Amino acid sequence: MADIEKMARMALERADRLGAEYVDFRYEESRYERLDFVDGTPQKVEQSTDRGFGIRVIADGAWGFYSSAFINQREISRAAEMAVAIAKASALINKTRIRLAPKAAARDFYRTPLKVDPFEMTVSQKLDYLRRLDDLVAKADGSISRESFLDFKKTIKFYCDSEGSEIRQELFHSGAGLTVTAIGSGRARASRSFPSNEGLFLSGGWDLIEKEPFADNIPRLCEEARAVLAAPECPSKVCDIVLDGSHLGLVIHESIGHALELDRVLGSERNFSGASFATPDKVGRLKYGSEHINVVCDSAAVTGLGSFGYDDEGVKAVSTPLIVNGILSGYLSSRETAYQASAALSASMVAEGWGGIFP
Protein backbone atom coordinates (compact mmCIF):
# COMPACT_ATOMS: atom_id res chain seq x y z
CA MET A 1 0.00 0.00 0.00
CA ALA A 2 2.89 2.39 0.71
CA ASP A 3 4.00 2.16 -2.94
CA ILE A 4 0.47 2.90 -4.17
CA GLU A 5 0.19 5.91 -1.90
CA LYS A 6 3.52 7.25 -3.17
CA MET A 7 2.49 6.73 -6.81
CA ALA A 8 -0.88 8.37 -6.11
CA ARG A 9 0.81 11.53 -4.87
CA MET A 10 2.98 11.55 -7.99
CA ALA A 11 -0.19 11.26 -10.12
CA LEU A 12 -1.67 14.31 -8.42
CA GLU A 13 1.49 16.26 -9.14
CA ARG A 14 1.57 15.08 -12.77
CA ALA A 15 -2.05 16.11 -13.39
CA ASP A 16 -1.46 19.45 -11.72
CA ARG A 17 1.53 20.18 -13.98
CA LEU A 18 -0.62 19.36 -17.01
CA GLY A 19 -3.19 21.98 -16.05
CA ALA A 20 -5.72 20.22 -13.83
CA GLU A 21 -7.62 22.48 -11.47
CA TYR A 22 -8.63 19.56 -9.25
CA VAL A 23 -7.47 15.92 -9.00
CA ASP A 24 -8.47 12.89 -6.96
CA PHE A 25 -7.03 9.37 -6.95
CA ARG A 26 -8.87 6.27 -5.72
CA TYR A 27 -7.42 2.76 -5.32
CA GLU A 28 -9.65 -0.21 -4.48
CA GLU A 29 -8.81 -3.84 -3.75
CA SER A 30 -11.77 -6.16 -3.14
CA ARG A 31 -11.83 -9.80 -2.00
CA TYR A 32 -14.98 -11.84 -2.55
CA GLU A 33 -16.10 -15.20 -1.21
CA ARG A 34 -19.34 -17.09 -1.79
CA LEU A 35 -20.32 -20.51 -0.39
CA ASP A 36 -23.52 -22.39 -1.32
CA PHE A 37 -24.98 -25.52 0.29
CA VAL A 38 -27.96 -27.42 -1.20
CA ASP A 39 -29.72 -30.50 0.17
CA GLY A 40 -26.81 -31.83 2.19
CA THR A 41 -24.07 -31.09 -0.34
CA PRO A 42 -21.66 -28.14 -0.79
CA GLN A 43 -22.41 -26.73 -4.24
CA LYS A 44 -19.63 -24.23 -4.76
CA VAL A 45 -17.00 -22.11 -3.10
CA GLU A 46 -16.11 -19.04 -5.14
CA GLN A 47 -13.22 -16.76 -4.27
CA SER A 48 -11.85 -13.83 -6.24
CA THR A 49 -9.83 -10.64 -5.92
CA ASP A 50 -10.21 -7.46 -7.93
CA ARG A 51 -7.99 -4.36 -7.79
CA GLY A 52 -7.39 -1.18 -9.71
CA PHE A 53 -7.42 2.61 -9.55
CA GLY A 54 -9.18 5.59 -11.05
CA ILE A 55 -8.15 9.22 -11.46
CA ARG A 56 -10.64 12.10 -11.79
CA VAL A 57 -9.65 15.60 -12.76
CA ILE A 58 -11.23 18.92 -13.57
CA ALA A 59 -9.37 20.76 -16.34
CA ASP A 60 -10.65 23.77 -18.26
CA GLY A 61 -13.82 23.46 -16.20
CA ALA A 62 -14.72 19.89 -17.33
CA TRP A 63 -14.45 16.39 -15.88
CA GLY A 64 -11.94 13.81 -17.06
CA PHE A 65 -11.68 10.23 -15.76
CA TYR A 66 -9.35 7.33 -16.48
CA SER A 67 -8.89 3.98 -14.74
CA SER A 68 -6.67 0.92 -14.99
CA ALA A 69 -6.00 -2.45 -13.40
CA PHE A 70 -2.24 -2.17 -14.00
CA ILE A 71 -0.70 -0.90 -10.78
CA ASN A 72 2.69 0.58 -11.58
CA GLN A 73 4.27 4.02 -11.72
CA ARG A 74 4.29 4.28 -15.51
CA GLU A 75 0.60 3.33 -15.84
CA ILE A 76 -0.52 5.64 -13.06
CA SER A 77 1.37 8.53 -14.66
CA ARG A 78 -0.18 7.70 -18.04
CA ALA A 79 -3.64 7.57 -16.44
CA ALA A 80 -3.16 11.07 -15.01
CA GLU A 81 -2.21 12.31 -18.49
CA MET A 82 -5.21 10.62 -20.09
CA ALA A 83 -7.63 12.00 -17.47
CA VAL A 84 -6.42 15.55 -18.14
CA ALA A 85 -6.59 15.03 -21.91
CA ILE A 86 -10.16 13.73 -21.65
CA ALA A 87 -11.17 16.69 -19.48
CA LYS A 88 -9.70 19.20 -21.94
CA ALA A 89 -11.45 17.47 -24.84
CA SER A 90 -14.74 17.52 -22.91
CA ALA A 91 -14.26 21.23 -22.22
CA LEU A 92 -14.60 21.94 -25.93
CA ILE A 93 -18.32 21.17 -25.75
CA ASN A 94 -18.96 21.71 -22.03
CA LYS A 95 -21.38 24.59 -21.47
CA THR A 96 -21.07 24.98 -17.72
CA ARG A 97 -17.86 24.95 -15.70
CA ILE A 98 -17.71 22.30 -12.97
CA ARG A 99 -17.78 23.69 -9.44
CA LEU A 100 -17.52 21.65 -6.25
CA ALA A 101 -19.07 22.35 -2.87
CA PRO A 102 -16.32 22.80 -0.28
CA LYS A 103 -15.40 19.98 2.08
CA ALA A 104 -12.91 19.66 4.90
CA ALA A 105 -9.59 17.98 4.04
CA ALA A 106 -9.21 14.72 5.97
CA ARG A 107 -6.30 12.45 6.88
CA ASP A 108 -7.96 9.46 8.46
CA PHE A 109 -8.39 5.68 8.66
CA TYR A 110 -11.76 3.93 8.95
CA ARG A 111 -12.48 0.23 9.44
CA THR A 112 -15.90 -1.38 9.58
CA PRO A 113 -16.55 -2.29 13.23
CA LEU A 114 -16.36 -6.09 13.61
CA LYS A 115 -15.18 -8.75 16.04
CA VAL A 116 -14.42 -11.61 13.66
CA ASP A 117 -12.88 -11.10 10.20
CA PRO A 118 -14.55 -13.73 7.96
CA PHE A 119 -11.46 -13.82 5.73
CA GLU A 120 -9.37 -15.06 8.66
CA MET A 121 -11.64 -18.10 9.01
CA THR A 122 -11.12 -21.29 7.03
CA VAL A 123 -13.46 -22.48 4.29
CA SER A 124 -14.07 -25.62 6.35
CA GLN A 125 -15.36 -23.57 9.28
CA LYS A 126 -17.86 -21.80 7.03
CA LEU A 127 -19.02 -24.99 5.31
CA ASP A 128 -19.48 -26.63 8.72
CA TYR A 129 -21.80 -23.77 9.68
CA LEU A 130 -23.90 -24.29 6.55
CA ARG A 131 -23.89 -28.06 7.08
CA ARG A 132 -25.32 -27.61 10.59
CA LEU A 133 -28.16 -25.47 9.23
CA ASP A 134 -28.83 -28.03 6.51
CA ASP A 135 -28.93 -30.87 9.06
CA LEU A 136 -31.40 -28.96 11.23
CA VAL A 137 -33.79 -28.49 8.30
CA ALA A 138 -33.47 -32.16 7.31
CA LYS A 139 -34.35 -33.22 10.86
CA ALA A 140 -37.29 -30.82 11.02
CA ASP A 141 -38.80 -32.09 7.75
CA GLY A 142 -36.91 -34.60 5.66
CA SER A 143 -38.98 -33.98 2.52
CA ILE A 144 -38.26 -30.23 2.45
CA SER A 145 -35.62 -29.04 -0.01
CA ARG A 146 -33.16 -26.60 1.49
CA GLU A 147 -30.56 -24.08 0.32
CA SER A 148 -28.21 -21.89 2.33
CA PHE A 149 -25.36 -19.53 1.54
CA LEU A 150 -22.64 -17.31 2.97
CA ASP A 151 -21.33 -14.27 1.12
CA PHE A 152 -18.41 -12.01 2.11
CA LYS A 153 -16.61 -8.98 0.71
CA LYS A 154 -13.64 -7.01 1.99
CA THR A 155 -12.63 -3.77 0.27
CA ILE A 156 -9.43 -1.85 0.93
CA LYS A 157 -9.56 1.75 -0.28
CA PHE A 158 -7.04 4.56 -0.52
CA TYR A 159 -8.21 8.02 -1.55
CA CYS A 160 -6.26 11.24 -1.92
CA ASP A 161 -6.94 14.54 -3.64
CA SER A 162 -5.36 17.86 -4.52
CA GLU A 163 -7.18 19.51 -1.61
CA GLY A 164 -5.11 17.68 0.98
CA SER A 165 -7.17 14.59 1.85
CA GLU A 166 -5.60 11.16 2.37
CA ILE A 167 -8.07 8.50 3.51
CA ARG A 168 -7.61 4.77 4.07
CA GLN A 169 -10.57 2.45 4.60
CA GLU A 170 -11.24 -1.26 5.17
CA LEU A 171 -14.89 -2.09 4.52
CA PHE A 172 -16.49 -5.48 5.28
CA HIS A 173 -19.81 -6.86 4.03
CA SER A 174 -21.16 -10.15 5.35
CA GLY A 175 -24.21 -12.02 4.07
CA ALA A 176 -26.12 -15.22 4.82
CA GLY A 177 -29.46 -16.77 3.96
CA LEU A 178 -31.58 -19.90 4.26
CA THR A 179 -34.44 -21.01 2.00
CA VAL A 180 -36.67 -24.03 2.44
CA THR A 181 -38.92 -25.33 -0.35
CA ALA A 182 -41.93 -27.60 -0.05
CA ILE A 183 -42.53 -29.65 -3.22
CA GLY A 184 -45.98 -30.73 -4.29
CA SER A 185 -47.42 -32.55 -7.31
CA GLY A 186 -46.45 -31.46 -10.78
CA ARG A 187 -44.50 -28.23 -10.68
CA ALA A 188 -46.00 -26.95 -7.43
CA ARG A 189 -43.41 -25.32 -5.20
CA ALA A 190 -43.59 -23.04 -2.17
CA SER A 191 -40.56 -21.45 -0.52
CA ARG A 192 -39.91 -19.50 2.65
CA SER A 193 -36.67 -17.72 3.50
CA PHE A 194 -34.90 -16.29 6.52
CA PRO A 195 -34.16 -13.54 7.40
CA SER A 196 -35.71 -12.31 4.11
CA ASN A 197 -36.15 -13.53 0.56
CA GLU A 198 -32.69 -12.24 -0.41
CA GLY A 199 -30.95 -13.15 2.83
CA LEU A 200 -29.17 -10.99 5.37
CA PHE A 201 -26.49 -8.52 4.21
CA LEU A 202 -24.80 -6.10 6.59
CA SER A 203 -21.61 -4.14 7.06
CA GLY A 204 -19.70 -6.19 9.60
CA GLY A 205 -18.06 -9.53 10.22
CA TRP A 206 -18.79 -13.15 11.07
CA ASP A 207 -20.05 -12.13 14.51
CA LEU A 208 -23.16 -10.59 12.88
CA ILE A 209 -23.96 -13.88 11.14
CA GLU A 210 -23.68 -15.84 14.38
CA LYS A 211 -26.15 -13.50 16.09
CA GLU A 212 -28.96 -14.31 13.65
CA PRO A 213 -31.43 -16.94 15.01
CA PHE A 214 -31.37 -19.18 11.93
CA ALA A 215 -31.81 -22.42 13.91
CA ASP A 216 -34.73 -21.07 15.95
CA ASN A 217 -36.67 -20.17 12.80
CA ILE A 218 -36.27 -23.43 10.90
CA PRO A 219 -39.45 -25.14 12.26
CA ARG A 220 -41.51 -22.05 11.39
CA LEU A 221 -40.05 -21.84 7.87
CA CYS A 222 -40.88 -25.48 7.16
CA GLU A 223 -44.40 -25.11 8.51
CA GLU A 224 -45.04 -21.96 6.48
CA ALA A 225 -43.70 -23.52 3.27
CA ARG A 226 -46.11 -26.42 3.71
CA ALA A 227 -48.97 -24.04 4.48
CA VAL A 228 -48.32 -21.90 1.39
CA LEU A 229 -48.15 -25.01 -0.80
CA ALA A 230 -51.54 -26.19 0.47
CA ALA A 231 -53.24 -22.78 0.58
CA PRO A 232 -56.03 -21.89 -1.86
CA GLU A 233 -55.41 -19.23 -4.48
CA CYS A 234 -55.32 -15.73 -3.02
CA PRO A 235 -58.63 -13.93 -3.64
CA SER A 236 -58.75 -10.75 -5.71
CA LYS A 237 -60.05 -7.75 -3.77
CA VAL A 238 -59.28 -4.22 -2.67
CA CYS A 239 -57.82 -4.12 0.83
CA ASP A 240 -55.17 -2.65 3.09
CA ILE A 241 -51.87 -4.50 3.21
CA VAL A 242 -48.86 -4.57 5.52
CA LEU A 243 -45.52 -4.68 3.68
CA ASP A 244 -42.69 -6.90 4.84
CA GLY A 245 -39.52 -4.99 5.68
CA SER A 246 -37.57 -6.24 2.65
CA HIS A 247 -40.43 -5.27 0.32
CA LEU A 248 -40.82 -1.88 1.99
CA GLY A 249 -37.11 -1.30 1.42
CA LEU A 250 -37.65 -1.72 -2.32
CA VAL A 251 -40.57 0.73 -2.27
CA ILE A 252 -38.41 3.31 -0.46
CA HIS A 253 -35.55 2.70 -2.89
CA GLU A 254 -37.72 3.38 -5.94
CA SER A 255 -40.06 6.12 -4.72
CA ILE A 256 -37.64 8.04 -2.48
CA GLY A 257 -34.08 6.89 -3.26
CA HIS A 258 -34.10 7.46 -7.01
CA ALA A 259 -36.37 10.49 -6.84
CA LEU A 260 -34.06 12.30 -4.41
CA GLU A 261 -30.79 11.68 -6.30
CA LEU A 262 -29.80 15.28 -6.88
CA ASP A 263 -28.20 14.65 -10.29
CA ARG A 264 -31.52 13.17 -11.42
CA VAL A 265 -33.42 16.08 -9.87
CA LEU A 266 -31.23 18.56 -11.78
CA GLY A 267 -31.75 16.68 -15.05
CA SER A 268 -28.25 15.30 -15.71
CA GLU A 269 -29.41 11.71 -15.32
CA ARG A 270 -32.56 10.33 -16.92
CA ASN A 271 -32.80 6.56 -17.46
CA PHE A 272 -35.39 3.82 -17.01
CA SER A 273 -35.94 5.12 -13.46
CA GLY A 274 -37.15 8.37 -15.01
CA ALA A 275 -36.57 11.97 -13.97
CA SER A 276 -37.75 13.42 -10.65
CA PHE A 277 -40.75 15.36 -9.45
CA ALA A 278 -38.96 16.48 -6.23
CA THR A 279 -37.39 19.66 -7.62
CA PRO A 280 -35.44 22.09 -5.38
CA ASP A 281 -38.27 24.64 -5.32
CA LYS A 282 -40.35 22.08 -3.43
CA VAL A 283 -37.96 21.61 -0.49
CA GLY A 284 -39.85 22.35 2.71
CA ARG A 285 -43.20 22.34 0.86
CA LEU A 286 -43.74 19.02 -0.94
CA LYS A 287 -45.88 16.63 1.11
CA TYR A 288 -44.18 13.31 0.42
CA GLY A 289 -46.45 11.24 2.64
CA SER A 290 -47.93 10.92 6.09
CA GLU A 291 -46.71 13.21 8.86
CA HIS A 292 -45.41 10.04 10.53
CA ILE A 293 -42.85 9.46 7.76
CA ASN A 294 -39.25 10.44 8.48
CA VAL A 295 -36.42 9.30 6.18
CA VAL A 296 -32.69 9.91 6.49
CA CYS A 297 -29.69 9.10 4.31
CA ASP A 298 -27.29 7.79 6.96
CA SER A 299 -23.94 6.56 5.68
CA ALA A 300 -22.67 6.68 9.27
CA ALA A 301 -25.08 3.94 10.41
CA VAL A 302 -22.78 1.18 11.68
CA THR A 303 -24.19 -1.93 9.97
CA GLY A 304 -25.78 -0.48 6.83
CA LEU A 305 -24.56 -1.82 3.48
CA GLY A 306 -24.04 1.77 2.41
CA SER A 307 -22.03 2.60 5.53
CA PHE A 308 -18.44 3.84 5.46
CA GLY A 309 -16.16 6.43 6.98
CA TYR A 310 -15.97 8.56 3.83
CA ASP A 311 -17.60 8.46 0.41
CA ASP A 312 -15.58 8.26 -2.81
CA GLU A 313 -15.08 12.02 -2.92
CA GLY A 314 -13.60 12.09 0.57
CA VAL A 315 -16.76 13.49 2.19
CA LYS A 316 -17.15 12.28 5.77
CA ALA A 317 -20.15 10.01 6.46
CA VAL A 318 -23.13 11.88 7.85
CA SER A 319 -26.84 11.49 8.54
CA THR A 320 -28.87 13.73 6.21
CA PRO A 321 -32.65 14.23 6.63
CA LEU A 322 -34.51 13.60 3.37
CA ILE A 323 -38.11 13.66 4.61
CA VAL A 324 -39.14 15.23 7.93
CA ASN A 325 -42.69 14.69 9.20
CA GLY A 326 -43.75 13.80 5.67
CA ILE A 327 -42.21 16.90 4.03
CA LEU A 328 -39.31 16.90 1.52
CA SER A 329 -36.22 18.29 3.25
CA GLY A 330 -33.04 17.09 1.47
CA TYR A 331 -31.27 15.13 -1.24
CA LEU A 332 -28.62 12.54 -2.03
CA SER A 333 -25.86 14.82 -3.26
CA SER A 334 -22.36 14.87 -4.70
CA ARG A 335 -20.00 17.82 -4.35
CA GLU A 336 -20.94 18.95 -7.85
CA THR A 337 -24.71 18.73 -7.43
CA ALA A 338 -24.59 20.17 -3.90
CA TYR A 339 -22.89 23.26 -5.34
CA GLN A 340 -25.42 23.53 -8.16
CA ALA A 341 -28.43 23.33 -5.85
CA SER A 342 -26.90 24.98 -2.75
CA ALA A 343 -27.69 21.74 -0.92
CA ALA A 344 -25.99 19.99 1.97
CA LEU A 345 -23.30 17.40 1.33
CA SER A 346 -24.76 13.98 2.16
CA ALA A 347 -21.70 11.74 1.51
CA SER A 348 -23.65 9.97 -1.24
CA MET A 349 -21.08 9.86 -4.05
CA VAL A 350 -20.08 6.21 -4.36
CA ALA A 351 -18.57 4.70 -7.51
CA GLU A 352 -19.45 1.26 -8.82
CA GLY A 353 -15.85 0.15 -8.32
CA TRP A 354 -12.36 1.36 -9.10
CA GLY A 355 -13.14 1.47 -12.84
CA GLY A 356 -16.68 2.78 -12.59
CA ILE A 357 -17.80 6.20 -13.68
CA PHE A 358 -19.63 7.76 -10.76
CA PRO A 359 -23.39 7.15 -10.90
C-alpha positions as CSV (number, residue, x, y, z in Angstrom):
1,M,0.0,0.0,0.0
2,A,2.9,2.4,0.7
3,D,4.0,2.2,-2.9
4,I,0.5,2.9,-4.2
5,E,0.2,5.9,-1.9
6,K,3.5,7.2,-3.2
7,M,2.5,6.7,-6.8
8,A,-0.9,8.4,-6.1
9,R,0.8,11.5,-4.9
10,M,3.0,11.5,-8.0
11,A,-0.2,11.3,-10.1
12,L,-1.7,14.3,-8.4
13,E,1.5,16.3,-9.1
14,R,1.6,15.1,-12.8
15,A,-2.1,16.1,-13.4
16,D,-1.5,19.5,-11.7
17,R,1.5,20.2,-14.0
18,L,-0.6,19.4,-17.0
19,G,-3.2,22.0,-16.0
20,A,-5.7,20.2,-13.8
21,E,-7.6,22.5,-11.5
22,Y,-8.6,19.6,-9.3
23,V,-7.5,15.9,-9.0
24,D,-8.5,12.9,-7.0
25,F,-7.0,9.4,-7.0
26,R,-8.9,6.3,-5.7
27,Y,-7.4,2.8,-5.3
28,E,-9.6,-0.2,-4.5
29,E,-8.8,-3.8,-3.8
30,S,-11.8,-6.2,-3.1
31,R,-11.8,-9.8,-2.0
32,Y,-15.0,-11.8,-2.6
33,E,-16.1,-15.2,-1.2
34,R,-19.3,-17.1,-1.8
35,L,-20.3,-20.5,-0.4
36,D,-23.5,-22.4,-1.3
37,F,-25.0,-25.5,0.3
38,V,-28.0,-27.4,-1.2
39,D,-29.7,-30.5,0.2
40,G,-26.8,-31.8,2.2
41,T,-24.1,-31.1,-0.3
42,P,-21.7,-28.1,-0.8
43,Q,-22.4,-26.7,-4.2
44,K,-19.6,-24.2,-4.8
45,V,-17.0,-22.1,-3.1
46,E,-16.1,-19.0,-5.1
47,Q,-13.2,-16.8,-4.3
48,S,-11.8,-13.8,-6.2
49,T,-9.8,-10.6,-5.9
50,D,-10.2,-7.5,-7.9
51,R,-8.0,-4.4,-7.8
52,G,-7.4,-1.2,-9.7
53,F,-7.4,2.6,-9.5
54,G,-9.2,5.6,-11.0
55,I,-8.2,9.2,-11.5
56,R,-10.6,12.1,-11.8
57,V,-9.7,15.6,-12.8
58,I,-11.2,18.9,-13.6
59,A,-9.4,20.8,-16.3
60,D,-10.7,23.8,-18.3
61,G,-13.8,23.5,-16.2
62,A,-14.7,19.9,-17.3
63,W,-14.4,16.4,-15.9
64,G,-11.9,13.8,-17.1
65,F,-11.7,10.2,-15.8
66,Y,-9.3,7.3,-16.5
67,S,-8.9,4.0,-14.7
68,S,-6.7,0.9,-15.0
69,A,-6.0,-2.5,-13.4
70,F,-2.2,-2.2,-14.0
71,I,-0.7,-0.9,-10.8
72,N,2.7,0.6,-11.6
73,Q,4.3,4.0,-11.7
74,R,4.3,4.3,-15.5
75,E,0.6,3.3,-15.8
76,I,-0.5,5.6,-13.1
77,S,1.4,8.5,-14.7
78,R,-0.2,7.7,-18.0
79,A,-3.6,7.6,-16.4
80,A,-3.2,11.1,-15.0
81,E,-2.2,12.3,-18.5
82,M,-5.2,10.6,-20.1
83,A,-7.6,12.0,-17.5
84,V,-6.4,15.5,-18.1
85,A,-6.6,15.0,-21.9
86,I,-10.2,13.7,-21.7
87,A,-11.2,16.7,-19.5
88,K,-9.7,19.2,-21.9
89,A,-11.4,17.5,-24.8
90,S,-14.7,17.5,-22.9
91,A,-14.3,21.2,-22.2
92,L,-14.6,21.9,-25.9
93,I,-18.3,21.2,-25.8
94,N,-19.0,21.7,-22.0
95,K,-21.4,24.6,-21.5
96,T,-21.1,25.0,-17.7
97,R,-17.9,24.9,-15.7
98,I,-17.7,22.3,-13.0
99,R,-17.8,23.7,-9.4
100,L,-17.5,21.7,-6.3
101,A,-19.1,22.4,-2.9
102,P,-16.3,22.8,-0.3
103,K,-15.4,20.0,2.1
104,A,-12.9,19.7,4.9
105,A,-9.6,18.0,4.0
106,A,-9.2,14.7,6.0
107,R,-6.3,12.5,6.9
108,D,-8.0,9.5,8.5
109,F,-8.4,5.7,8.7
110,Y,-11.8,3.9,8.9
111,R,-12.5,0.2,9.4
112,T,-15.9,-1.4,9.6
113,P,-16.5,-2.3,13.2
114,L,-16.4,-6.1,13.6
115,K,-15.2,-8.7,16.0
116,V,-14.4,-11.6,13.7
117,D,-12.9,-11.1,10.2
118,P,-14.6,-13.7,8.0
119,F,-11.5,-13.8,5.7
120,E,-9.4,-15.1,8.7
121,M,-11.6,-18.1,9.0
122,T,-11.1,-21.3,7.0
123,V,-13.5,-22.5,4.3
124,S,-14.1,-25.6,6.4
125,Q,-15.4,-23.6,9.3
126,K,-17.9,-21.8,7.0
127,L,-19.0,-25.0,5.3
128,D,-19.5,-26.6,8.7
129,Y,-21.8,-23.8,9.7
130,L,-23.9,-24.3,6.5
131,R,-23.9,-28.1,7.1
132,R,-25.3,-27.6,10.6
133,L,-28.2,-25.5,9.2
134,D,-28.8,-28.0,6.5
135,D,-28.9,-30.9,9.1
136,L,-31.4,-29.0,11.2
137,V,-33.8,-28.5,8.3
138,A,-33.5,-32.2,7.3
139,K,-34.3,-33.2,10.9
140,A,-37.3,-30.8,11.0
141,D,-38.8,-32.1,7.7
142,G,-36.9,-34.6,5.7
143,S,-39.0,-34.0,2.5
144,I,-38.3,-30.2,2.5
145,S,-35.6,-29.0,0.0
146,R,-33.2,-26.6,1.5
147,E,-30.6,-24.1,0.3
148,S,-28.2,-21.9,2.3
149,F,-25.4,-19.5,1.5
150,L,-22.6,-17.3,3.0
151,D,-21.3,-14.3,1.1
152,F,-18.4,-12.0,2.1
153,K,-16.6,-9.0,0.7
154,K,-13.6,-7.0,2.0
155,T,-12.6,-3.8,0.3
156,I,-9.4,-1.8,0.9
157,K,-9.6,1.8,-0.3
158,F,-7.0,4.6,-0.5
159,Y,-8.2,8.0,-1.6
160,C,-6.3,11.2,-1.9
161,D,-6.9,14.5,-3.6
162,S,-5.4,17.9,-4.5
163,E,-7.2,19.5,-1.6
164,G,-5.1,17.7,1.0
165,S,-7.2,14.6,1.8
166,E,-5.6,11.2,2.4
167,I,-8.1,8.5,3.5
168,R,-7.6,4.8,4.1
169,Q,-10.6,2.4,4.6
170,E,-11.2,-1.3,5.2
171,L,-14.9,-2.1,4.5
172,F,-16.5,-5.5,5.3
173,H,-19.8,-6.9,4.0
174,S,-21.2,-10.2,5.3
175,G,-24.2,-12.0,4.1
176,A,-26.1,-15.2,4.8
177,G,-29.5,-16.8,4.0
178,L,-31.6,-19.9,4.3
179,T,-34.4,-21.0,2.0
180,V,-36.7,-24.0,2.4
181,T,-38.9,-25.3,-0.3
182,A,-41.9,-27.6,-0.1
183,I,-42.5,-29.7,-3.2
184,G,-46.0,-30.7,-4.3
185,S,-47.4,-32.5,-7.3
186,G,-46.5,-31.5,-10.8
187,R,-44.5,-28.2,-10.7
188,A,-46.0,-26.9,-7.4
189,R,-43.4,-25.3,-5.2
190,A,-43.6,-23.0,-2.2
191,S,-40.6,-21.4,-0.5
192,R,-39.9,-19.5,2.6
193,S,-36.7,-17.7,3.5
194,F,-34.9,-16.3,6.5
195,P,-34.2,-13.5,7.4
196,S,-35.7,-12.3,4.1
197,N,-36.2,-13.5,0.6
198,E,-32.7,-12.2,-0.4
199,G,-30.9,-13.2,2.8
200,L,-29.2,-11.0,5.4
201,F,-26.5,-8.5,4.2
202,L,-24.8,-6.1,6.6
203,S,-21.6,-4.1,7.1
204,G,-19.7,-6.2,9.6
205,G,-18.1,-9.5,10.2
206,W,-18.8,-13.1,11.1
207,D,-20.1,-12.1,14.5
208,L,-23.2,-10.6,12.9
209,I,-24.0,-13.9,11.1
210,E,-23.7,-15.8,14.4
211,K,-26.1,-13.5,16.1
212,E,-29.0,-14.3,13.7
213,P,-31.4,-16.9,15.0
214,F,-31.4,-19.2,11.9
215,A,-31.8,-22.4,13.9
216,D,-34.7,-21.1,16.0
217,N,-36.7,-20.2,12.8
218,I,-36.3,-23.4,10.9
219,P,-39.4,-25.1,12.3
220,R,-41.5,-22.0,11.4
221,L,-40.1,-21.8,7.9
222,C,-40.9,-25.5,7.2
223,E,-44.4,-25.1,8.5
224,E,-45.0,-22.0,6.5
225,A,-43.7,-23.5,3.3
226,R,-46.1,-26.4,3.7
227,A,-49.0,-24.0,4.5
228,V,-48.3,-21.9,1.4
229,L,-48.2,-25.0,-0.8
230,A,-51.5,-26.2,0.5
231,A,-53.2,-22.8,0.6
232,P,-56.0,-21.9,-1.9
233,E,-55.4,-19.2,-4.5
234,C,-55.3,-15.7,-3.0
235,P,-58.6,-13.9,-3.6
236,S,-58.8,-10.8,-5.7
237,K,-60.1,-7.8,-3.8
238,V,-59.3,-4.2,-2.7
239,C,-57.8,-4.1,0.8
240,D,-55.2,-2.6,3.1
241,I,-51.9,-4.5,3.2
242,V,-48.9,-4.6,5.5
243,L,-45.5,-4.7,3.7
244,D,-42.7,-6.9,4.8
245,G,-39.5,-5.0,5.7
246,S,-37.6,-6.2,2.7
247,H,-40.4,-5.3,0.3
248,L,-40.8,-1.9,2.0
249,G,-37.1,-1.3,1.4
250,L,-37.6,-1.7,-2.3
251,V,-40.6,0.7,-2.3
252,I,-38.4,3.3,-0.5
253,H,-35.5,2.7,-2.9
254,E,-37.7,3.4,-5.9
255,S,-40.1,6.1,-4.7
256,I,-37.6,8.0,-2.5
257,G,-34.1,6.9,-3.3
258,H,-34.1,7.5,-7.0
259,A,-36.4,10.5,-6.8
260,L,-34.1,12.3,-4.4
261,E,-30.8,11.7,-6.3
262,L,-29.8,15.3,-6.9
263,D,-28.2,14.6,-10.3
264,R,-31.5,13.2,-11.4
265,V,-33.4,16.1,-9.9
266,L,-31.2,18.6,-11.8
267,G,-31.7,16.7,-15.0
268,S,-28.3,15.3,-15.7
269,E,-29.4,11.7,-15.3
270,R,-32.6,10.3,-16.9
271,N,-32.8,6.6,-17.5
272,F,-35.4,3.8,-17.0
273,S,-35.9,5.1,-13.5
274,G,-37.1,8.4,-15.0
275,A,-36.6,12.0,-14.0
276,S,-37.8,13.4,-10.6
277,F,-40.7,15.4,-9.4
278,A,-39.0,16.5,-6.2
279,T,-37.4,19.7,-7.6
280,P,-35.4,22.1,-5.4
281,D,-38.3,24.6,-5.3
282,K,-40.3,22.1,-3.4
283,V,-38.0,21.6,-0.5
284,G,-39.9,22.3,2.7
285,R,-43.2,22.3,0.9
286,L,-43.7,19.0,-0.9
287,K,-45.9,16.6,1.1
288,Y,-44.2,13.3,0.4
289,G,-46.4,11.2,2.6
290,S,-47.9,10.9,6.1
291,E,-46.7,13.2,8.9
292,H,-45.4,10.0,10.5
293,I,-42.9,9.5,7.8
294,N,-39.2,10.4,8.5
295,V,-36.4,9.3,6.2
296,V,-32.7,9.9,6.5
297,C,-29.7,9.1,4.3
298,D,-27.3,7.8,7.0
299,S,-23.9,6.6,5.7
300,A,-22.7,6.7,9.3
301,A,-25.1,3.9,10.4
302,V,-22.8,1.2,11.7
303,T,-24.2,-1.9,10.0
304,G,-25.8,-0.5,6.8
305,L,-24.6,-1.8,3.5
306,G,-24.0,1.8,2.4
307,S,-22.0,2.6,5.5
308,F,-18.4,3.8,5.5
309,G,-16.2,6.4,7.0
310,Y,-16.0,8.6,3.8
311,D,-17.6,8.5,0.4
312,D,-15.6,8.3,-2.8
313,E,-15.1,12.0,-2.9
314,G,-13.6,12.1,0.6
315,V,-16.8,13.5,2.2
316,K,-17.2,12.3,5.8
317,A,-20.2,10.0,6.5
318,V,-23.1,11.9,7.8
319,S,-26.8,11.5,8.5
320,T,-28.9,13.7,6.2
321,P,-32.6,14.2,6.6
322,L,-34.5,13.6,3.4
323,I,-38.1,13.7,4.6
324,V,-39.1,15.2,7.9
325,N,-42.7,14.7,9.2
326,G,-43.8,13.8,5.7
327,I,-42.2,16.9,4.0
328,L,-39.3,16.9,1.5
329,S,-36.2,18.3,3.3
330,G,-33.0,17.1,1.5
331,Y,-31.3,15.1,-1.2
332,L,-28.6,12.5,-2.0
333,S,-25.9,14.8,-3.3
334,S,-22.4,14.9,-4.7
335,R,-20.0,17.8,-4.4
336,E,-20.9,19.0,-7.9
337,T,-24.7,18.7,-7.4
338,A,-24.6,20.2,-3.9
339,Y,-22.9,23.3,-5.3
340,Q,-25.4,23.5,-8.2
341,A,-28.4,23.3,-5.8
342,S,-26.9,25.0,-2.8
343,A,-27.7,21.7,-0.9
344,A,-26.0,20.0,2.0
345,L,-23.3,17.4,1.3
346,S,-24.8,14.0,2.2
347,A,-21.7,11.7,1.5
348,S,-23.6,10.0,-1.2
349,M,-21.1,9.9,-4.0
350,V,-20.1,6.2,-4.4
351,A,-18.6,4.7,-7.5
352,E,-19.5,1.3,-8.8
353,G,-15.9,0.1,-8.3
354,W,-12.4,1.4,-9.1
355,G,-13.1,1.5,-12.8
356,G,-16.7,2.8,-12.6
357,I,-17.8,6.2,-13.7
358,F,-19.6,7.8,-10.8
359,P,-23.4,7.2,-10.9
